[in-house]
Amino acid sequence: MELAVGASEATMRSLLGKLGNLLAQEYSLVSGVRGDIQYINDELASMQAFLRDLSVVTEGHNHDNRRKDWMKQIRDVAYDVEDCIDDFAHRLPQDSISDAKCSFILTKMYELLTWWPRRDIASRIAELKVRAQQIADRRNRYGVNNPEHCDSSNSPRPRAHAAAQDIAEYQDTKPQIVSIKEPVGMKTVMENLEKWLTEPQPDKGRAVLSIVGFGGVGKTTIAMALYRKVSGKFDCQASVAVSQNYDEDEVLRSILNQVSKQEEAGGSTESSSRDENTREPQGSSSTSSREENTAESGTKRMLNKLKKALPLSLLGGNDDKTSVRQQETMGSLQLREELKRRLAEKRYILLIDDIWSAKTWNSIIIPFLPSENDKDSRIIVTTRFHAVGSTCSPRHKNDEATSSPGHGKDLLHKVDFLTGDKPLDLFNASIPDPMKRTDRDKKLSKICGGLPLAIVTMAGLVACNPNKANSDWSKLCESLFPYPVTTLNLDGVTRILDCCYNDLPADLKTCLLYLSIFPKGWKISRKRLARRWIAEGFATEKQGLTEEEVAEAYFNQLARRNLIRPVEHGSNGKVKAFQVHDMVLEYIMSKSIEENFITVVGGHWQMTAPSNKVRRLSLQSSGSKHGNSTKGLNLAQVRSLTVFGNLNHVPFHSFNYGIIQVLDLEGWKGLKERHVTEICQMLVLKYLSIRRTEIAKIPSKIEKLEYLETLDIRETYVEELPKSVGQLKRISSILGGNKNTRKGLRLPQEKRNKAMKNPSPQGKTKEPAEKGFLSQEKAKGTMKSLRVLSGIEIVDESAAVAASLHQLTGLRKLAIYKLKISEENDTFKELLSSIEYLGSCGLQTLAINDENSKFINSLYNMSAPPRYLVSLELSGKLKWLPEWITSITTLNKLTISITVLTTETLEILRNLPSLFSLTFAFSLSAAKQDQDTVKGILEDNKLATDGEIVIPAKEFKSLKLLRFFAPFVPKLSFPDKSAMPALEIIEMRFQEFEGLFGIEILENLREVHLKVSDGAEAITKFLVSDLKDNTEKPKVFVDGIVTA
């Protein structure tokens, strides 16, 4: 196996940059230390070159163990040098005399005041120099020779110049829809399994389908496809991943949350319906932490534990409904009882994914199932082990269901490797269409032994090496498997993953290994990952591209290589969320352990405690034992901390606040106000996420985090930022508010005294009543790096804030979640002026939710259009469409109020060349306030064109996604098949709908998604029935369930 060098090489590159900056500081270094730093810099540069050579050497070379040990020493000394430099940076004054022309006296004063910290650091650097010398000597002493480059034909690895071109190649990818993948070559099998799941059994009892097969063979894909198709025929449904190491409470709570949400919505909900490639991960539901205050008495702790241990019935918890908050504090006994009660009288379907032991089934799943349920309920189970499948489905025989008195029928289905032409069909389907099909494809698909995971991964390798000769691919096949391959074992899978991993450039290796931070089966946000890559220094400015563009290029290449699986798309056509296949995650986890790159505690992994110092720590919920799981670990060098799930305790006291750069506490309900105060001491922090926590206030001391780049406080109780946030010079993203509830985050403004607010006799104010957060003396000239300002609230009193937006000339995204201003107020004019100015500076995304004022209609009067816009969202009572929209050739995503839905509006928009998605929306809450008015506007709109909205023929050439989200949707008609020729998906959410006609003639339409209320069932049934008559019918999803 090749040495894992990606992360080490990236660390070295970052470190060399820091050393160069340190050497440039003329006055900061003690005499003699500059030579030591220069020596360390030169040694590490040579070591980096050695690592880069190793990254292109394939397996089969000698001295692997010696090289691995030598690399480990390089990595450790590099980490220690980096810690020393960062400590140096925050212990010495930032505004030192090296930043200005200073007198001799000031120079001496600086040297005197910083003498002790500089001497301490000088001593540490001297020690590190000795270690670097010893590592260099040890290499020669034990014969760690330079690697010899092998024949390039044995590896598709791109050379250095080609790797550089990859960034530009993958930076700009065409927007696309993430399609729902169906199991390949299993049409008949799927139909039989679907029939078994839906047909009533003679005794109406519960029945279990166990899907058994080797890892990567497609068990979860089959299970999710079945679950998605049939779950609409059941009263309630839930899916959850269990895996090898699980948290019992979290598994039960996840199921209960899904079931209870459906009850509250009166049936299945969109949130409970998932893409077939996703699984309900452990801890994904919002759960409260059970961390206890240190001052809590022993009696109180004992009472809390007793409450969790007692059945719910003894605690008066038998109300018809329990709140989400109550569910979060329930113990396992209470959760089981509540699930039994809710499922007792329902026909339910459950998907339990990835069970590893019969004990899990008998001790976790069986206890919460109602003992008597004659509703024809079903359970789908996936497992790698036949014995476990037999335990879950005890009444089966050779894949044929057998009955048992008083119970339903069980079925055990074994998923075999692909045979015949199926491997080649899957291979061809997994590479881009323009690529030429050759004999190479047949050879490569054959060595994958019929394993779908291996096939799609190898196809990704081919997709990223389109110019490689067929003869080279043949040599690669022979080097991987000199003997014929019938079926693939674990070693064979590892060989193929090795080949694909070795082909990655060093930067991409690092980015891939970083995914091992996330729990097994986790749905990962693309934007969250990109921001973290940037904060870690993995994605830096390169070839004229920004950090964000480089991160996007890296992500696109991992997706094209099929090393990650997109599972959710945004309305702009970009991937919104993705997952990593379990076997790929296990592979990169082993690589991360080898490099001491990531340390995972808890979760699905059973890792031994590392002997090395922990650098990047991922704490994952794994049950009640988690609280002691960090014992014995050296956490003093942790630079990145991520928390997942319902943890009892996070050892903040064990961390060195001076070196933590990434702190991701999203969803951790144990976060307290005192923790946030401590976070303000993490002086080199770059990424801070406390999203979906219960924090209500950000301390003013946040100004100390001068390196902070991302502040994510969405879906918290924080209503206003402190004034000191304006002093964050490096901040690039401020994310706040709640998009679902339209709750906004207020930006700070400085109140003036009352005397200044009193008007003069002429009726004019002498001075503004407030100052904006960028108008303060300390904040002037700051926040020039801000690129994203999302989720803010603007009200009448925000005139100073609106005016301050002028200064954010680097802003690329502005999202206003709540707007409540009057037309005669100064705020109205200041905000319009700021938006117009920012539009000329490069604003790419503008979103305004205006339910209570007339501001969005004033955008019509803008003198100059925001010509760089890529995404525009205008929500509220929009009276007319701004004419300047037609001049924005870059517009990719447009969301506008349904109040302007007319045939004329569609005629205006038809010629936008880049428009990928078009949404007409109106929030339910706004419609309730003025229901008759909104409905009247829609009636007038359709009467202008003979009672229907007509989609114009031709044009809309790039549009692939059309959406209508509103309480009332008028009649829509597609009279010509040339209307929206590229359209792939129509999504609709409504209470009243008058019909959708002509969609059967749309040649590229693949899916129609309907989210309906009870009152709209008739039109839904009509639409579904109409589409069933079409031989080339699109799939119709009603509330996330396939119905046609």
Order of alpha helices (4+ residues) and beta strands (2+ residues): alpha-alpha-alpha-alpha-alpha-alpha-alpha-beta-alpha-beta-alpha-alpha-alpha-alpha-beta-beta-alpha-beta-beta-beta-alpha-alpha-alpha-alpha-alpha-alpha-beta-alpha-alpha-beta-beta-alpha-beta-beta-beta-beta-alpha-beta-beta-beta-beta-beta-alpha-beta-beta-alpha-beta-alpha-beta-alpha-beta-beta-alpha-beta-alpha-alpha-beta-beta-beta-beta-beta-beta-beta-beta-alpha-beta-beta
